[in-house]
Amino acid sequence: MLDIRALLERQIHDMVGHGSGAIDLERGDIGLFGPQSASWKVHADFTTMMIGGIAALLLQMLHPGALAGVWDHSNFRHDMLGRLRRTAQFLAGTTYGSTEQAEQLIGHVCAIHDRVAGVLPDGTPYSANDPDLLTWVHAAEVACFLEAYLRYRDPDFPIAEQDRYLAETAIVAQRLGATGVPTTRAALDAYMIEVRPQLRVDARTREVARALLKQSAPNAALVPVGTLMMQGGIDLLPDWAARMHGLRTVPGPAIHAGVRGIGTLIRWALRDTSATQAQRRVASR
């Protein structure tokens, strides 16, 4: 008899590389944050992290430096799924892994950043090690993860806990080389207003966005899930960012209802997650 729950769980695991051996969540200390942290709570929900991740990529690419790094140094047209897996594994390892695991992952990304540099079309040099660029990439990411969590998981998540989440995740950004990282919700909101004049859309932005939004699901069973995730990611964007991309979605309430339904299904299917593995590790200490 076909076990739908096990099949869906396996397909989701395959999509993000869970269980591939790329990260080790079974051994070590409690990690950078620990089980009582806001980061363990926010990053535990697969649906909100996926939707937040899509919105974050669309937001990040509005910065010329972030876009150039993708354009010049990645196979984005053919490896969006690979990038998803690598990002998911980095987040899982730095959030739920031991301190040693987190530091190894951060060091690996720093080594990659050392090779990512070039010149923008207007002649301005860029580098993935630019502290301001690292801050932008981080701020866009955590803003979208937090917004997705508030919209689809816990709309009553207190401001104090939102501030705690931002202060915790800033540790990773700072270890990557970011400076002036927003560590409160008020600081994050102010930062997003401050950085807007630096953001642009051109033909390259539109091509990278198309490659992301046309990314096919890894298998037929996940097509409806993938479609809703994409729509949810677009809907999550700030209005000004959606306008810059020229993106339109179906009415928000329809997306919200669909995403909540998918979220319930996915939470039912996922019994073995990075969060549950980390909880077992901590409990065994």
C-alpha positions in Angstrom: 0.0 0.0 0.0 1.4 3.4 -1.0 2.3 5.5 2.1 1.4 9.0 0.9 2.9 10.6 4.0 6.2 8.9 3.7 6.3 9.6 -0.1 5.7 13.3 0.4 8.2 13.5 3.2 10.9 11.8 1.0 10.2 14.1 -2.0 10.6 17.2 0.2 13.7 15.8 1.7 15.2 15.2 -1.7 14.3 18.7 -2.9 16.3 20.3 -0.1 19.0 17.7 0.3 17.9 16.7 3.8 19.6 13.4 4.9 22.2 13.7 2.1 25.1 13.8 4.6 26.1 17.3 3.7 25.5 18.4 7.3 25.7 16.6 10.6 23.0 17.3 13.1 23.5 14.2 15.2 26.6 15.2 17.2 28.0 18.2 19.1 26.9 20.9 21.5 23.6 22.9 21.3 25.0 25.2 18.6 25.0 29.0 18.1 21.5 29.5 19.4 20.1 26.5 21.3 16.6 25.0 21.5 15.0 27.9 23.3 16.0 30.4 20.7 13.7 32.4 18.4 15.8 31.1 15.4 15.0 27.5 16.2 11.3 28.4 16.2 11.2 30.5 13.1 13.4 28.3 11.0 11.5 25.1 11.9 8.5 25.6 9.5 9.3 24.4 6.0 6.5 26.2 4.3 7.3 29.6 5.7 11.0 29.2 5.0 10.4 28.2 1.4 8.1 31.1 0.8 10.4 33.5 2.6 13.3 32.2 0.6 11.6 32.8 -2.7 10.7 36.4 -1.7 14.3 36.9 -0.4 15.9 35.9 -3.7 13.6 38.3 -5.6 14.4 41.1 -3.1 18.1 40.4 -3.0 18.5 40.6 -6.8 17.3 44.2 -6.8 20.7 45.2 -5.5 23.2 45.5 -8.4 26.0 43.9 -6.4 24.0 40.9 -5.4 22.6 40.5 -8.9 26.1 40.6 -10.4 27.3 37.8 -8.1 24.6 35.6 -9.3 25.0 36.6 -13.0 28.8 36.4 -13.2 29.5 33.5 -10.8 26.6 31.0 -10.9 24.8 28.7 -13.3 21.5 30.1 -12.3 19.6 29.2 -15.4 20.2 25.5 -14.8 20.9 25.1 -11.1 18.3 26.9 -9.1 17.4 23.7 -7.3 21.1 23.2 -6.4 21.2 26.7 -5.0 18.0 25.9 -3.0 19.7 22.8 -1.5 22.9 24.7 -0.6 21.0 27.5 1.0 18.7 25.1 3.0 21.7 23.1 4.2 23.5 26.3 5.3 20.5 27.5 7.2 19.9 24.1 8.8 23.5 23.7 9.8 24.0 27.2 11.2 20.7 27.1 13.0 20.4 23.6 14.3 24.0 22.2 14.0 26.7 22.2 16.6 28.9 25.3 17.0 31.6 23.4 15.1 29.3 22.5 12.2 28.1 26.1 12.0 31.7 27.5 11.9 32.6 25.0 9.2 29.7 26.1 7.0 30.5 29.8 7.6 34.1 29.2 6.7 33.1 27.4 3.6 30.9 30.3 2.4 33.7 32.8 3.2 36.0 30.9 1.0 33.5 31.0 -1.8 33.0 34.7 -1.3 36.8 35.2 -1.7 36.4 34.1 -5.4 33.3 36.2 -6.2 34.2 39.6 -7.5 34.0 41.6 -10.7 32.8 44.8 -12.3 29.2 46.1 -12.7 28.0 47.2 -16.1 28.6 50.8 -15.1 32.2 50.0 -14.2 31.8 49.9 -10.4 33.8 47.1 -8.8 31.9 44.6 -6.6 32.9 41.9 -4.2 30.9 39.3 -2.3 33.1 40.2 0.7 31.8 43.8 0.7 30.4 44.3 4.2 27.5 46.5 3.0 26.5 43.9 0.4 26.7 41.1 2.9 24.4 43.2 5.2 21.9 43.7 2.4 21.7 40.0 1.5 21.3 39.0 5.1 18.7 41.8 5.9 16.6 40.9 2.8 16.7 37.2 3.8 15.7 37.5 7.5 13.1 40.2 6.7 11.3 37.7 4.3 11.7 34.7 6.7 10.2 36.7 9.5 7.4 38.1 7.4 6.5 34.7 6.2 6.5 33.3 9.7 4.2 36.1 10.9 1.8 35.7 8.0 1.5 31.9 7.9 2.6 30.5 11.2 2.3 32.9 14.2 0.8 36.4 13.5 1.1 37.1 17.3 4.8 36.4 17.4 5.8 39.3 19.9 8.0 42.1 18.8 10.4 41.2 21.6 10.8 37.7 20.0 11.2 39.3 16.6 14.0 41.4 18.0 15.6 38.3 19.5 15.4 36.5 16.2 17.1 39.3 14.4 19.8 39.6 17.1 20.5 35.9 16.9 20.7 35.6 13.1 22.9 38.7 13.0 25.6 36.6 14.6 25.9 34.5 11.4 25.9 37.6 9.2 28.6 39.2 11.3 30.8 36.1 11.1 30.5 36.2 7.3 31.8 39.8 7.4 28.6 42.0 7.4 28.7 45.2 9.4 25.9 47.4 10.7 23.5 44.5 10.7 20.0 45.4 12.0 19.3 43.6 15.2 15.8 44.8 16.0 12.6 45.1 14.0 12.7 48.9 14.1 16.3 48.9 12.9 15.4 46.4 10.1 12.5 48.6 8.9 14.7 51.7 8.9 17.4 49.9 7.0 15.1 48.7 4.3 14.0 52.3 3.7 17.6 53.6 3.7 18.8 51.1 1.1 16.0 51.5 -1.4 17.7 54.2 -3.5 20.5 51.7 -4.3 18.1 49.1 -5.8 17.6 48.7 -9.6 15.9 46.6 -12.2 17.4 46.0 -15.6 17.3 43.2 -18.3 19.6 41.1 -16.2 17.4 41.3 -13.2 14.4 40.3 -15.2 16.2 37.3 -16.7 17.3 36.0 -13.3 13.8 36.5 -11.9 12.3 34.6 -14.8 14.7 31.7 -14.2 13.6 31.6 -10.6 9.9 31.9 -11.2 9.9 29.3 -14.1 11.9 26.8 -12.1 10.0 23.5 -12.4 9.2 21.3 -9.4 11.6 18.3 -9.0 8.7 15.9 -9.6 5.1 16.0 -10.7 3.7 15.4 -7.2 5.2 18.7 -6.0 4.0 20.9 -8.9 1.0 22.2 -7.0 3.1 22.9 -3.9 5.8 24.6 -6.0 3.2 26.8 -7.8 1.7 28.0 -4.5 5.1 28.6 -3.0 6.1 30.8 -5.9 2.8 32.7 -5.7 3.2 33.1 -2.0 6.8 34.4 -2.4 5.7 37.0 -4.8 2.7 38.0 -2.6 5.1 38.3 0.4 7.2 41.0 -1.3 6.8 44.6 -0.2 4.6 46.5 -2.7 7.4 48.6 -3.9 9.6 45.5 -4.7 6.7 43.8 -6.5 6.2 47.0 -8.6 9.9 47.1 -9.4 9.8 43.5 -10.7 6.5 44.2 -12.5 5.0 41.2 -10.8 1.3 40.5 -10.3 -0.4 37.7 -8.4 -3.8 36.3 -7.9 -5.7 38.0 -5.1 -3.9 37.7 -1.8 -6.7 35.9 0.2 -6.7 33.1 -2.3 -3.0 32.7 -2.0 -3.1 32.9 1.8 -5.8 30.2 2.0 -3.9 27.9 -0.4 -0.6 28.3 1.4 -2.1 27.6 4.8 -3.6 24.4 3.4 -0.3 23.3 1.9 1.4 24.3 5.2 -0.9 22.0 7.2 -0.2 19.1 4.7 3.5 19.6 4.8 3.7 19.8 8.6 1.7 16.5 8.7 4.1 14.9 6.3 7.4 16.0 7.8 8.2 13.9 10.8 12.0 14.0 10.4 13.4 17.5 10.1 16.5 19.4 11.0 14.7 20.7 14.1 13.7 17.3 15.3 17.2 15.9 14.7 18.7 18.7 16.7 16.2 18.2 19.5 17.2 14.6 19.7 20.9 15.6 19.8 20.3 18.1 22.6 18.1 15.6 24.6 20.8 13.0 24.5 23.4 15.2 26.0 
